[in-house]
Amino acid sequence: MKSKVWALIFVLLFSLSLLPQETLASDSVPFTLAAPENLTVEIKMDQNNWAYFAITMDVPESVRVINENLSEDFHHYSGANCLPTSICFESKYGDYDWNEGPSLYTVTDMAVSDLLGGNVYGYYPYEEEDADGGINVDAEVYSFRAYFYSPWGYINSFVDKKVQSHYSNLVVIGNPAAYRGASDWAIEDLDQAVEYGFISERVKDDVGGFITREEFAELAVQMYELYTAKQAEPAPIETFTDTDNPEILKAHALGIVAGIGNNEFAPDVLINREQMAAMLYRSVETLNPAADMSVLGAPVFSDEQDIAPYFVTNVKFVAKHDFLTGVGSNEFAPKAFSTREQAIVAAVRIFDAYTQTDE
């Protein structure tokens, strides 16, 4: 019986010795790679006036040695068939995820030997051409990182594995867009609004979207505080049961906005154009109590009968001064929802009009 057990053990050990090396060392790797160091990115222009990112890095000595060994002999590391090391560059554009944004190229790899030979990796972002035929890469934020890797496999097997290093340092370059979603007619005033600080984080990614009561209150307070160079005082925090936003409480204390009843403000409710005209009217009264609020000479709109009687004066006032104009075909569209850009443009025009008057 004992001899049969030893015979079985011998057969088992002999069988294991015949298994592929991959089976015996399925979790092993032939070597490890250090991460790239000192990743640097520069914006440059090529001969066609196209901007690109010139990317380079430092290659640690250990990676240089591994690359040199594999360049001379793919079988340098016992039991493995390994290819020389390469670099994978990854990019992030704006709000896209890593490697998901538009790009001129889909292949973002480079041999370590090429980098050590003095070459620089050139990453071309895919953008609209500007007036000079190039591209404006300063108008967005680009992030870059990289890692080393080497494909490998067991002897007499497929090269189907990869040794990969950790990521390099992260490099962020460019400038975020100050706002998105603007109509052409609004851009000049929106650019001025950026300087005034009238475009908040809350609205900047979609200035063409409809504006809420909360967003307008914040805008009105921004305009007031810039104009007066002083901080507005908020109403008591218990004024409304559905918001404690201090900017809403400031706007309420200033008399620019009011609640909807039952101690509620309804911050997420959208504003229509006649409602915004009333808020703009009250904003002017607050900014400049001595302002001429007459509506003599104001335009007459073909849909004036659709304006609520208590908003007519407000609409005529903002239209007279081009703070909030018609929508075309001699219509004001009082019941249409207001957009953020309409409100921001109106704030810029009001601020400019009365700042110039004071001067």
C-alpha positions, 0 to 999 in steps of 0.5 A: 500500500505504501509503495502505491502511495509513493508511486502516485506522488511520483506520477503527480510530481512528474505531471506537474513538471510537464505543465506549462510555466504559465500554469505554475506562475500565473500571478508572476511578472518578469519585472516591474516598471517604475512610473514616468517622472517629471511629465511636462507639456507645452503648447507649440505650433507646427509648420501649418500653424496648428497647435499641439501639445509637446509632451516629454518626461524623464525615464527612470534608470531602472526603466532604461536598463529594462528597455535596453535589455529587451531591445537586445533580447526578448528572452532576457528575463527567464521564462518570458518573452517580453517586448521593449517598453513603450509609453502610453499617453492619456488625455482628458479634455474638458468634461470628457472622461479620460481618453473619451474626448475628441482627438486627432489621433487614436494611437497615443503610444510611443516607444521608450527608445524613441523618447530617449533618442530625443523625440517628443510626443506631439498630441494634437487635439481636435478643435475648430479652426480659428480665424488664422487657420490654427486652433485655440487650445487655450479655450479649454482645460486639458489634462495629461498623464502617462505610464510605461508598459511592456507586452509579454507572455510565457515562453512558447505561449502568446504575448497576451499580458502587460507589465504596467507602471503606475501613472506619472504626475498629472499635468493640467494645461489651458483655461476653462471656458467662462461660459457655454451655450451662448447665443451669438447676439449675447456674446459681447455682453457675456464677455463683459459679464465675465469681467464683472463676475456676473456669471456664476458657477451654477449657470456658466455651463448652460447660459442659454438655459432657462433661469430660475428664481434662485439664479436671478436672485443671485445675479441681482445681488451680484450686480447690486454689490458690484455697483454699490461696492458694499455687501447687502444684508440678508433677510432673517434666515427663517423668512422662507421655509424652502430656502436658506440661500443668503443671496436669495435672502439679500435680494428679498431684503433689497426688495428685488424679489418676493416670496410666492406665499406661505413663507415659500420662495420656490427657488427652482421655479422658472421665470417668464419674461414679464416677471423678469422685467419686473425684477429688473425694474426693481433692481434699477430702483434699488441701484439708483433711487434717483433713476428716471423710471418713466416709460414715455417713448417705450416701444409698443409690442404687438402682443402687449395684450398678453402682458399682465396689467401689473407688468406693463410698466415694467416691460415698457421700462426695460424695453425702452432702455434696451435692457430686455428687448423683444424677440422679433416680429414686434413681439415681447413674448411675456409668457415665454421663459427667460434665459440665463443669458437674457438676464445676464445681458440685462444685468450688464446693460443696467450696470453699464447704464447707471455706472456711466450716469454716475460718472 
